[in-house]
Each structure stands twice: as structure tokens, then as C-alpha cells.
Amino acid sequence: MSDLLHFSEHILQEVALVFMAIVYTLRLTWLLRFKAGGDRQAPTGTAGYTTPRRGIIYSWLNIASPWAMESTRTQFFFYIQFVLFHLGVVSAIGLSFVIPYAPSLLESSLLVLILQISVGAAFAIGVGRMIRRIFAKYIRAISTPDDYFSLLLLTVWFGFAFFAVPNSTVNGEWHLLTYFFLTAFFLMYVPFSKISHYLYYPFTRYYLGRTMGHRGVYPIRRAPRTQN
């Protein structure tokens, strides 16, 4: 292992992680300064069924309930893409810890295959999403430069993660170096991009669930189907 590769796997990643943690801490500190307003109307809905607490839990779990929203219920293929894409993110991030701190895990050919399938699927989905964002006129109309750059960054990152998974330097270190430098850039860029939406998810879904539970909307109770 060269000194540059060792630097990219350890010092560079650690500095990037500390930087991201500092930025997120500042953002969360700022966010928690604001107190959400209370509900002014009286509680409505079925007593004991639609409560703020149950509404919060329902809202948090909404992401894992594709049947709960019409957009995912009627376009289940896109929901599967969403799941696979984010599993690829988890795999690629996890890889940046496995290679420097637990490389022996990659001696398992099964784990290498699983990780390559995960990041490979995410790469393919990223390419498809980029094509769709460029050529679908309605999506193109609402896209910002950050949307294009973030998606391109993720897609390229997935591609290099695929080649980095075996953690082999037989054919050189270029793929590992590129992967780790991209990871470091990714960690420092994410807090300032739309990718950081996951930071706000627990808060926005909490307030939405509390309000909708208070109003008797969450959890949604579906009427039984009637037979004609």
C-alpha cells in the first residue's frame, strides 16, 4: 500500500467525517432553536386510534410503507428503485469503513458479491435517473444544478465503489484512490447539498405526524372493500 492510499483511507476520511459532524451539529443546533407551534383546534378523529403519538410513529414509518402513499402504491417499480438506490448508498459508505478497519471481511467472496451487486444496482439506477432527469421535461423543469451534480456524483461514486469492493491492488491503486477521494469529497459536500434531506426527515415527519394525528388523519384507516 502506498503512502497516498494509506492517507486517503485513514487521515482523509477521518478529517472529512469530523468536518461533516461539525457542520451537522451546527445545523441541528440551529434547527432545535425553533419550537413548533401547537395545534389550535380540538382533537378530531376516532378516540384512541388517531392520536398524536400514533400519528408520529405512522409518519416515521411511512417510508417503509409503499402502500400508504398513492405515488408509491401506483408506481411500485420506482419505489423498488428507491430502496435499491439507498441500499447502495449504505453499502458504499459501509465499504469506506470496512476496507481500512476490517479488510479481512472482504476475504469472503460472498460478501464481495453482495456488495458489488448492491452498488452495481445503485449505479445502474443512478444512470437511469440521470437520463430521466435530462429527458423527462417535467422533471427537467424542476431540477436545479445541485440535483444534476449530486446525482452524477453519487453515480460515479457507485461505479468506483464497485471496483473497490475486492480491495485489490494487483492492477494498481487508481480505483481505490478515486473511490476514497470521492468519498471524502462526498462527506464534505453532502451537508451543503440536497442529499442532506435525510437529516430533516425525522423532524419533518415528527411534526407532520403529530399534527395529522391530532387532527384525526394519521394513522390512515382504510375502509373495507365492498363487493358489488
C-alpha positions in Angstrom: 0.0 0.0 0.0 1.4 3.4 -1.0 1.5 6.3 1.4 -1.1 8.2 -0.6 -3.5 5.3 -0.4 -3.0 4.9 3.3 -3.6 8.7 3.7 -6.8 8.5 1.6 -8.2 5.5 3.6 -7.4 6.9 7.1 -6.5 10.6 7.6 -8.5 12.0 4.7 -11.7 10.0 5.7 -11.3 10.9 9.4 -11.0 14.6 8.6 -14.0 14.5 6.3 -16.1 12.7 8.9 -15.1 15.2 11.6 -15.9 18.1 9.2 -19.4 16.6 8.4 -20.1 16.0 12.1 -19.3 19.6 12.9 -21.5 21.0 10.2 -24.4 18.7 11.1 -24.0 19.6 14.8 -24.2 23.3 13.9 -27.2 22.8 11.7 -29.1 20.7 14.3 -28.3 23.2 17.0 -29.8 26.0 14.8 -32.8 23.8 13.9 -33.6 23.0 17.5 -33.7 26.7 18.4 -37.2 26.9 16.8 -40.1 25.5 18.7 -43.0 24.2 16.6 -46.4 25.8 17.3 -49.2 23.9 19.0 -52.5 22.8 17.4 -55.2 25.3 17.9 -58.2 23.1 17.0 -59.7 20.5 19.3 -58.6 16.9 18.6 -60.7 15.2 16.0 -61.0 11.6 14.7 -61.5 8.3 16.3 -60.6 8.5 20.0 -57.7 6.2 20.9 -57.0 5.4 17.2 -55.8 8.7 15.7 -53.6 10.3 18.4 -50.5 12.5 18.0 -48.3 9.7 19.3 -49.6 7.1 16.9 -49.5 9.7 14.1 -45.8 10.4 14.7 -45.0 6.6 14.6 -47.1 6.2 11.4 -45.4 9.2 9.8 -41.9 8.0 10.6 -42.6 4.5 9.2 -44.3 5.9 6.1 -41.1 5.5 4.1 -41.3 1.7 4.7 -45.0 1.6 3.8 -45.2 1.9 0.0 -49.0 1.1 0.2 -49.6 4.2 2.3 -49.0 6.8 -0.5 -50.6 6.8 -3.9 -47.3 7.8 -5.6 -45.6 4.6 -4.4 -48.7 2.4 -4.5 -49.3 3.0 -8.1 -45.7 3.2 -9.2 -44.2 0.4 -7.2 -41.3 0.0 -9.6 -39.9 3.4 -8.7 -40.2 2.5 -5.0 -38.1 -0.6 -5.6 -35.5 1.6 -7.4 -35.6 4.0 -4.4 -34.9 1.1 -2.0 -32.1 -0.4 -4.1 -30.5 3.0 -4.6 -30.4 3.8 -0.9 -29.1 0.3 -0.1 -26.3 1.0 -2.5 -25.6 4.2 -0.5 -25.4 2.2 2.7 -23.1 -0.4 1.1 -20.8 2.2 -0.4 -20.5 4.1 2.8 -20.0 0.9 4.8 -17.2 -0.1 2.4 -15.3 3.0 3.3 -15.1 1.7 6.9 -14.6 -2.0 6.1 -11.6 -1.5 3.8 -9.4 0.5 6.3 -10.6 -1.0 9.6 -11.8 -4.6 8.8 -10.4 -5.6 5.5 -10.4 -9.3 6.5 -14.2 -9.2 6.0 -13.6 -8.9 2.2 -11.9 -12.2 2.2 -15.4 -13.6 2.0 -16.3 -14.0 -1.7 -20.0 -14.0 -0.7 -19.7 -10.6 1.0 -17.8 -9.2 -2.0 -20.5 -10.4 -4.4 -23.3 -8.9 -2.2 -21.6 -5.5 -2.0 -20.9 -5.5 -5.7 -24.5 -6.4 -6.6 -25.7 -3.7 -4.2 -23.5 -0.8 -5.5 -23.8 -2.1 -9.1 -27.6 -1.9 -9.0 -27.4 1.6 -7.5 -25.0 2.6 -10.3 -27.5 1.3 -12.9 -30.4 3.1 -11.2 -28.3 6.3 -11.0 -27.6 6.2 -14.7 -31.3 5.7 -15.4 -32.3 8.5 -13.1 -29.8 10.9 -14.8 -31.2 10.0 -18.2 -34.8 10.5 -16.9 -33.9 13.8 -15.3 -32.3 15.1 -18.6 -35.0 13.9 -21.0 -38.3 14.0 -19.0 -39.4 17.5 -19.5 -41.4 17.9 -16.2 -38.5 16.6 -14.1 -36.1 18.7 -16.1 -38.2 21.8 -15.4 -37.9 21.4 -11.6 -34.3 20.3 -11.5 -31.5 22.5 -10.1 -27.8 22.3 -10.8 -27.4 20.7 -7.4 -29.8 17.9 -8.5 -27.7 17.1 -11.5 -24.3 17.4 -9.7 -25.4 15.3 -6.7 -26.9 12.6 -8.8 -23.8 12.5 -11.0 -21.5 12.4 -8.0 -23.4 9.5 -6.5 -23.5 7.6 -9.7 -19.8 7.9 -10.4 -19.1 7.1 -6.7 -21.1 3.9 -7.0 -19.1 3.0 -10.1 -15.7 3.3 -8.3 -17.1 1.6 -5.2 -17.9 -1.4 -7.4 -14.3 -1.8 -8.4 -13.0 -1.0 -4.9 -15.0 -3.8 -3.2 -12.4 -6.6 -3.7 -9.8 -4.3 -2.1 -7.2 -5.5 -4.6 -4.1 -3.6 -5.8 -3.0 -6.2 -8.3 -3.8 -3.9 -11.2 -2.9 -0.7 -9.4 -4.4 1.6 -6.8 -6.2 4.1 -9.0 -9.7 2.7 -8.4 -9.2 2.7 -4.6 -7.7 6.1 -4.6 -10.5 7.5 -6.7 -13.1 5.9 -4.5 -11.7 7.2 -1.2 -11.1 10.7 -2.6 -14.7 10.8 -3.9 -15.9 9.5 -0.5 -14.1 12.3 1.3 -15.5 14.9 -1.1 -18.9 13.4 -0.8 -18.8 13.6 3.0 -17.8 17.3 3.0 -20.2 18.2 0.2 -23.4 16.4 1.4 -24.2 18.8 4.3 -24.5 21.7 1.8 -26.5 19.7 -0.8 -30.0 18.4 -1.2 -28.6 15.0 -0.2 -28.8 16.2 3.4 -32.6 15.9 3.2 -32.3 12.7 5.4 -31.1 15.0 8.3 -34.5 16.7 8.3 -36.7 13.6 7.7 -37.1 12.7 11.4 -38.1 16.3 12.3 -40.5 17.0 9.4 -42.2 13.6 9.7 -42.4 14.1 13.5 -44.3 17.4 13.2 -46.4 16.2 10.3 -47.4 13.0 12.2 -48.2 14.9 15.4 -50.4 17.4 13.6 -52.2 14.8 11.5 -52.6 12.5 14.5 -54.2 15.4 16.4 -56.5 16.1 13.5 -57.6 12.5 13.2 -55.9 11.9 9.9 -52.9 9.7 10.9 -52.8 6.7 11.0 -55.0 6.4 7.9 -57.8 4.0 8.4 -58.9 2.4 5.1 -62.5 1.5 4.6 -63.2 -2.2 3.9 -63.8 -3.1 0.3 -67.3 -3.6 -0.7 -68.4 -6.4 -3.0 -70.6 -5.5 -5.9 
